């Protein structure tokens, strides 16, 4: 199974957000992780561990944190480019 690219992750996040506009960003990230399945959950949790050097919860929570942090980081970078 190939790794999910950041671009693929952002597209999936955007599609879930379009389908569920009333949810907050953390709930959207959780939906993305649930839809991704157990293998991807472990992949995202491992990426979070590699970035943070710690797990601050179970694999699911860590995967959600990774998805949310990735999307917010990219959004912040895009905002800075427009300034």
One Martini backbone bead per residue (centre of mass of N, CA, C, O) as a GRO file, in nm:
protein
   83
    1UNK     BB    1   0.095   0.038   0.025
    2UNK     BB    2   0.068   0.354  -0.027
    3UNK     BB    3   0.127   0.655   0.054
    4UNK     BB    4  -0.006   0.939   0.166
    5UNK     BB    5  -0.039   1.236   0.055
    6UNK     BB    6  -0.085   1.556   0.130
    7UNK     BB    7  -0.271   1.620  -0.104
    8UNK     BB    8  -0.472   1.389  -0.053
    9UNK     BB    9  -0.546   1.476   0.233
   10UNK     BB   10  -0.660   1.756   0.161
   11UNK     BB   11  -0.879   1.661  -0.029
   12UNK     BB   12  -1.032   1.484   0.171
   13UNK     BB   13  -1.090   1.709   0.371
   14UNK     BB   14  -1.249   1.891   0.175
   15UNK     BB   15  -1.473   1.688   0.107
   16UNK     BB   16  -1.579   1.653   0.393
   17UNK     BB   17  -1.641   1.952   0.440
   18UNK     BB   18  -1.852   1.976   0.215
   19UNK     BB   19  -2.044   1.747   0.339
   20UNK     BB   20  -1.973   1.895   0.651
   21UNK     BB   21  -2.007   2.220   0.740
   22UNK     BB   22  -2.083   2.193   1.066
   23UNK     BB   23  -1.812   2.099   1.130
   24UNK     BB   24  -1.536   2.076   1.283
   25UNK     BB   25  -1.206   2.016   1.221
   26UNK     BB   26  -1.173   1.769   1.410
   27UNK     BB   27  -1.416   1.609   1.300
   28UNK     BB   28  -1.308   1.588   1.015
   29UNK     BB   29  -1.046   1.441   1.080
   30UNK     BB   30  -1.189   1.192   1.200
   31UNK     BB   31  -1.333   1.110   0.939
   32UNK     BB   32  -1.084   1.065   0.770
   33UNK     BB   33  -0.966   0.840   0.945
   34UNK     BB   34  -1.204   0.644   0.936
   35UNK     BB   35  -1.205   0.617   0.620
   36UNK     BB   36  -0.904   0.507   0.592
   37UNK     BB   37  -0.837   0.319   0.818
   38UNK     BB   38  -0.610   0.128   0.994
   39UNK     BB   39  -0.353   0.167   0.822
   40UNK     BB   40  -0.370   0.480   0.803
   41UNK     BB   41  -0.378   0.538   1.100
   42UNK     BB   42  -0.092   0.433   1.151
   43UNK     BB   43   0.048   0.621   0.955
   44UNK     BB   44  -0.036   0.889   1.090
   45UNK     BB   45   0.076   0.823   1.371
   46UNK     BB   46   0.369   0.789   1.276
   47UNK     BB   47   0.402   1.077   1.171
   48UNK     BB   48   0.349   1.210   1.441
   49UNK     BB   49   0.581   1.079   1.590
   50UNK     BB   50   0.808   1.188   1.403
   51UNK     BB   51   0.741   1.493   1.461
   52UNK     BB   52   0.697   1.485   1.800
   53UNK     BB   53   0.825   1.238   1.970
   54UNK     BB   54   0.512   1.160   2.038
   55UNK     BB   55   0.235   1.020   2.212
   56UNK     BB   56  -0.102   1.172   2.289
   57UNK     BB   57  -0.223   0.880   2.253
   58UNK     BB   58  -0.373   0.710   2.048
   59UNK     BB   59  -0.378   0.633   1.724
   60UNK     BB   60  -0.630   0.792   1.647
   61UNK     BB   61  -0.561   1.063   1.785
   62UNK     BB   62  -0.290   1.098   1.638
   63UNK     BB   63  -0.406   1.100   1.351
   64UNK     BB   64  -0.587   1.345   1.387
   65UNK     BB   65  -0.363   1.541   1.459
   66UNK     BB   66  -0.212   1.518   1.194
   67UNK     BB   67  -0.431   1.612   1.002
   68UNK     BB   68  -0.488   1.885   1.134
   69UNK     BB   69  -0.198   1.999   1.131
   70UNK     BB   70  -0.154   1.985   0.827
   71UNK     BB   71  -0.386   2.171   0.739
   72UNK     BB   72  -0.310   2.420   0.915
   73UNK     BB   73  -0.027   2.463   0.803
   74UNK     BB   74  -0.110   2.510   0.507
   75UNK     BB   75  -0.299   2.747   0.564
   76UNK     BB   76  -0.087   2.935   0.690
   77UNK     BB   77   0.097   2.944   0.442
   78UNK     BB   78  -0.114   3.064   0.248
   79UNK     BB   79  -0.166   3.323   0.407
   80UNK     BB   80   0.130   3.434   0.386
   81UNK     BB   81   0.138   3.454   0.070
   82UNK     BB   82  -0.097   3.689   0.062
   83UNK     BB   83   0.071   3.922   0.227
   0.00000   0.00000   0.00000
